[in-house]
Amino acid sequence: VQLVEGGGGLVQPGESLTLTCIASGSIGTSDMGWYRQAPGKQREFVARIDSNLRADYSESVKGRFTIARNDAQNTINLNMNSLKPDETAIYYCHLAFTETWGQGTQVTVSS
């Protein structure tokens, strides 16, 4: 299974953006997640959702970001609100069962 992210772009602080990850095959019952990597920093966890639709978030995004999955379409989304400049990063989709990563999509938050 391959993962392809989309939806990144340039937004101003406080604005919203929705990222989408499309899997080339079935994601089955695997946990799915979003991670991000800012310039000069390590990749960090953002959000995760399991097959029972239970979601976990990093403390820094809790209340602002929402992760969702559609198993019929093999997609996951990340809705991001009130974006901050320090959230500028490449955002990656992750399929836990096979440890598969997408190529990433750039999110830039800047005025």
C-alpha positions in Angstrom: 0.0 0.0 0.0 1.2 3.5 -0.9 0.2 6.7 0.8 -0.3 10.0 -1.0 -0.8 13.2 1.0 -2.4 16.4 -0.3 -3.9 19.6 0.8 -0.9 21.4 2.0 -0.2 25.0 1.2 0.5 28.5 2.5 -1.9 30.0 5.0 -1.9 32.9 7.4 -1.7 32.5 11.2 -5.1 31.7 12.6 -6.4 30.2 9.3 -7.5 26.6 8.6 -6.3 23.8 6.3 -7.4 20.3 5.7 -4.9 17.6 4.7 -5.9 14.3 3.0 -4.1 11.0 2.8 -5.2 8.5 0.1 -4.0 4.9 0.4 -3.6 2.9 -2.8 -5.1 -0.2 -1.1 -7.1 -1.2 1.9 -6.0 0.3 5.3 -7.9 -2.5 7.0 -8.0 -2.2 10.8 -4.6 -0.4 11.0 -4.1 2.6 13.1 -3.5 5.7 10.9 -1.7 8.8 11.9 -0.3 12.2 11.0 3.2 13.3 11.9 5.1 16.5 11.0 8.7 17.5 10.6 9.8 21.2 10.9 13.1 22.4 9.4 15.9 21.3 11.6 13.7 19.3 13.9 12.8 15.6 14.4 9.6 14.2 13.1 6.9 14.4 15.7 3.5 12.9 16.4 0.4 15.0 15.6 -2.6 12.7 15.6 -3.7 9.1 15.4 -7.0 7.3 14.8 -7.8 3.6 15.2 -10.3 1.4 13.4 -12.8 2.1 16.2 -12.5 5.8 15.4 -10.7 6.5 18.7 -8.4 9.5 18.2 -5.3 10.7 20.0 -3.7 14.0 19.6 -0.5 15.7 20.7 -1.1 18.2 23.5 0.0 21.1 21.2 -2.9 20.4 18.7 -5.6 19.1 21.0 -8.8 21.1 20.5 -7.7 22.6 17.2 -7.0 19.6 14.9 -9.4 16.8 14.1 -8.4 13.5 12.5 -11.0 11.4 10.6 -10.9 8.2 8.5 -13.0 6.8 5.8 -12.3 3.1 5.4 -14.5 2.6 2.4 -12.4 5.2 0.5 -9.1 4.3 2.2 -8.6 7.9 3.2 -7.8 9.9 6.3 -8.1 13.6 6.8 -6.6 16.1 9.2 -8.6 19.3 9.7 -6.3 22.0 11.2 -7.7 25.1 12.7 -6.1 28.2 14.2 -2.7 27.4 12.6 0.4 28.9 14.1 3.7 29.9 12.4 5.6 27.3 14.4 3.4 24.6 12.8 5.1 25.1 9.5 6.4 21.7 8.6 6.1 18.8 6.2 3.1 16.7 7.3 3.3 12.9 6.8 0.7 10.3 6.7 1.5 6.9 8.4 0.0 3.5 8.2 1.0 1.7 11.4 0.4 -1.9 10.4 3.0 -1.9 7.7 5.0 1.2 8.9 4.4 2.9 5.6 4.9 6.6 5.2 3.7 9.0 2.5 6.0 11.5 0.8 4.7 14.4 2.8 2.9 17.6 2.1 4.2 21.1 2.9 2.3 23.3 5.3 3.5 26.9 5.7 1.9 29.3 8.1 3.1 32.8 7.6 1.8 36.3 7.3 
